[in-house]
Amino acid sequence: MNILVINAGSSSLKYQLIRMEDEATLCKGVCERIGIDGKYSYKTADGYKVEKEVELFTHKDAFDVILHEMTKGEGHVIDSVEEIAAVGHRVTHGGDKFSHSVLVDEAAIDAINEMRDISPLHNPPQAATIRACRSVFGEKVPMVAVFDTAFHATMPPKAYTFAIPYKYYEEHGVRRYGFHGTSHRYVSGRVAELMGEVPHRLITCHLGNGSSLAAIKDGKVIDTSMGFTPLDGIIMGTRCGSIDPSIVSYLAGLEGMHESDISRLLNNESGLLGVSGVSSDCRDVQAAAKAGNKRAQLALDMLEYQLVKLIGSYAGALGGVDAILFTGGIGENDIGLREKVLHDLAYLGVTPDLGANDCRGEEVCISGADSKVQVWVVPTNEEIMIARDTAEFVK
């Protein structure tokens, strides 16, 4: 059984074809600059690779190119669309309507699009992408929507409710939803396999350009750091994370900033970039700090401090912690950050294994044999999680 996994943005489309019998990737690539000029890449498991500039006016054009490469191109991996059992689509926001993955029909697409008010940059293009995909692959190919917010649906009201007038939740859905759910779900399941049991109290740390933590009790999320939008939580590449809400009205009045200006400032000009003045990429900030840039060092110190503080907060919410897990581009590869965090968590009984921690992108336990808390690095694989969910609908 082959499952095609789609992760679409407003001007991009990432794809991966996965053979479910052994969960092997047959081909993958990305279509970029859709609606601008267009280019795409296509790579197969046996090493064939092509990159081309091509006119991609719409997401439908992108699907036409992908289908051609997979079935008729020089590096084709299947002979026809009939060899694709189903298509799984990553959808950013499921709101209160979707607490699990769903088989796509017109009603589901409409519901995804209706959440444009709370996810204007993601849900509308993702709904349009699903429609474009159906027009190319045909309605006989089942399609499944997998929601980034769904894994966090188990949070209790005391964790997801904001302390503002309750009518804004009732009338407009203003509450904590959480994101990166597909990643948190994958790594929490994978670490249970590695440990041989579901950890009773687990904290997962997805750290990348966007970062979030989740407190997971017996396999179910009880709290997470991102909120109504992916802006909340710890400092990120260009996002500010949690700040005093009064800063928004203060800056608006002080500098005459409009809503769009504030949104751009907090989402695109803040975080590591805003504090360091160097870059949103943690590696660039680290290089600058090593060269003596004090603001770059401050940005790194803030990241480590906020991470330790939030892990401590979640340990309190969980009544202790049995395992901590790092994933995402930074979590999987930043040896120094992990070492500092583990050192500062000694009060929880964490003892690091510095030799084991000297790794990048590997599944490994980085805590010592005498540590009261197991600490793991587990590379995330959201595509496999989406493919597994999708396969469940067509077995």
Secondary structure as GFF3:
##gff-version 3
##sequence-region A 1 395
A	DSSP	beta_strand	2	8	.	.	.	ID=ss1
A	DSSP	beta_strand	13	19	.	.	.	ID=ss2
A	DSSP	beta_strand	24	32	.	.	.	ID=ss3
A	DSSP	beta_strand	39	44	.	.	.	ID=ss4
A	DSSP	beta_strand	49	53	.	.	.	ID=ss5
A	DSSP	alpha_helix	59	71	.	.	.	ID=ss6
A	DSSP	three_ten_helix	81	83	.	.	.	ID=ss7
A	DSSP	beta_strand	84	91	.	.	.	ID=ss8
A	DSSP	beta_strand	102	103	.	.	.	ID=ss9
A	DSSP	alpha_helix	106	114	.	.	.	ID=ss10
A	DSSP	three_ten_helix	115	117	.	.	.	ID=ss11
A	DSSP	alpha_helix	123	137	.	.	.	ID=ss12
A	DSSP	beta_strand	143	147	.	.	.	ID=ss13
A	DSSP	three_ten_helix	150	154	.	.	.	ID=ss14
A	DSSP	alpha_helix	157	160	.	.	.	ID=ss15
A	DSSP	alpha_helix	167	172	.	.	.	ID=ss16
A	DSSP	alpha_helix	181	195	.	.	.	ID=ss17
A	DSSP	beta_strand	201	206	.	.	.	ID=ss18
A	DSSP	beta_strand	212	217	.	.	.	ID=ss19
A	DSSP	beta_strand	220	224	.	.	.	ID=ss20
A	DSSP	alpha_helix	246	255	.	.	.	ID=ss21
A	DSSP	alpha_helix	259	268	.	.	.	ID=ss22
A	DSSP	alpha_helix	271	276	.	.	.	ID=ss23
A	DSSP	alpha_helix	282	290	.	.	.	ID=ss24
A	DSSP	alpha_helix	294	318	.	.	.	ID=ss25
A	DSSP	beta_strand	323	327	.	.	.	ID=ss26
A	DSSP	alpha_helix	328	333	.	.	.	ID=ss27
A	DSSP	alpha_helix	335	344	.	.	.	ID=ss28
A	DSSP	three_ten_helix	346	348	.	.	.	ID=ss29
A	DSSP	alpha_helix	354	357	.	.	.	ID=ss30
A	DSSP	beta_strand	364	365	.	.	.	ID=ss31
A	DSSP	beta_strand	374	377	.	.	.	ID=ss32
A	DSSP	alpha_helix	382	392	.	.	.	ID=ss33
###
